[in-house]
Amino acid sequence: MNKVLLRRKWTLLMLAALLSPMAALFFGAADFNAKELYQCVFATCEKPVNNLIFWQIRVPRVFVGFLVGAGLAVAGATLQNITRNGLADPYLFGVVSGAGLGASIATLLFDSRFAEKVGLVNLIPDFSFTLALPFAAFLGALFAVFLVQILASKTFGSKTEHMLLAGVAVSFMLSAMSHFLLFLAEPFAASKVIFWLMGSLARVEVWYAWVILPIVLCSVLLLLIYGRHMDALLLGDDNAKTLGVQVTRLRIMSLAICAALTACIVAYCGGIGFVGLMIPHIVRSWLGVTSRVVIIGSVLLGGAFMVWVDVVARVALHDQEIPIGIITSAIGSLFFLVAMSQKQR
């Protein structure tokens, strides 16, 4: 690829990643003009309510949205690398289904009528359902990934497609369990979980960013450090071993990173699918296929993409907000069909 053209592409991508969050601050239910935004950033908002909306709602939402897009894209790129399957996606490993199961269990425990039936009323801890839901979802997501690893442990390093098959099986199994539990739950509580599973940044709080940020940073740094090893893995397990790469250890570490990224994001923002499938494909076709290039490109493009998807979710319908998972699934399904048709040629 021409170096000048490649440099221009990187410049455009970095500008998109930098300017997208800034532009997204103008969009939302409350109207802010350029002067009001300038005052809120560099001085004090004219109205106290504007200060609350800007610093407690809009800025955290844009920042978390960027982190969510970056994390999901990096997880997808890593999973596609270690499985050598361009159609791999973090959600194939049952992470969303596991998170849904955890959320369903939390919903039932906080449903007083159900808890009274099974004699758990006095055992329910006295803390907010808002905190219990993401925590239970996080544990469920980690359980799903652990279960996939156990089922596929005998084939690590030999038949990577077995991991994908195990993930699909675990996903269907945990989805069936969570749907059954939601069927038993009180309708209002169940509807909360169903909306949450569609994925949304509507309830983002400032502290979400300080939980997700270190996980994304540490994951990206680790993957960049092992970038050459990941490139060797693309040549096949036997060739990677010949080059001195410890294939099994590298694959388990990479899976753990994917699990941490996806589980943390799903726990706080719900199920947002197809980002990990689309973004790495676009980055590879635009910038190159080496692991470090794909990881950095996925951070920039994934973050910018999710920021604009959230803008669409906020402004597409008047006085209503579309769950992000619906938008990404609609875009991703079309992208998946296009990718499949190209593979058949």
HELIX and SHEET records of a PDB file:
HELIX    1   1 LYS A    3  ALA A   24  1                                  22    
HELIX    2   2 ALA A   34  PHE A   42  1                                   9    
HELIX    3   3 PRO A   48  LEU A   52  1                                   5    
HELIX    4   4 ILE A   53  ARG A   58  3                                   6    
HELIX    5   5 VAL A   59  THR A   83  1                                  25    
HELIX    6   6 PRO A   90  PHE A   93  5                                   4    
HELIX    7   7 VAL A   95  LEU A  109  1                                  15    
HELIX    8   8 SER A  112  LYS A  117  1                                   6    
HELIX    9   9 VAL A  121  LEU A  123  5                                   3    
HELIX   10  10 PHE A  129  ALA A  152  1                                  24    
HELIX   11  11 SER A  153  THR A  155  5                                   3    
HELIX   12  12 GLU A  161  LEU A  184  1                                  24    
HELIX   13  13 PRO A  187  LEU A  197  1                                  11    
HELIX   14  14 VAL A  206  ILE A  225  1                                  20    
HELIX   15  15 GLY A  227  LEU A  233  1                                   7    
HELIX   16  16 ASP A  237  THR A  242  1                                   6    
HELIX   17  17 VAL A  247  CYS A  269  1                                  23    
HELIX   18  18 VAL A  275  LEU A  287  1                                  13    
HELIX   19  19 SER A  291  VAL A  315  1                                  25    
HELIX   20  20 ILE A  324  LYS A  343  1                                  20    
END                                                                             
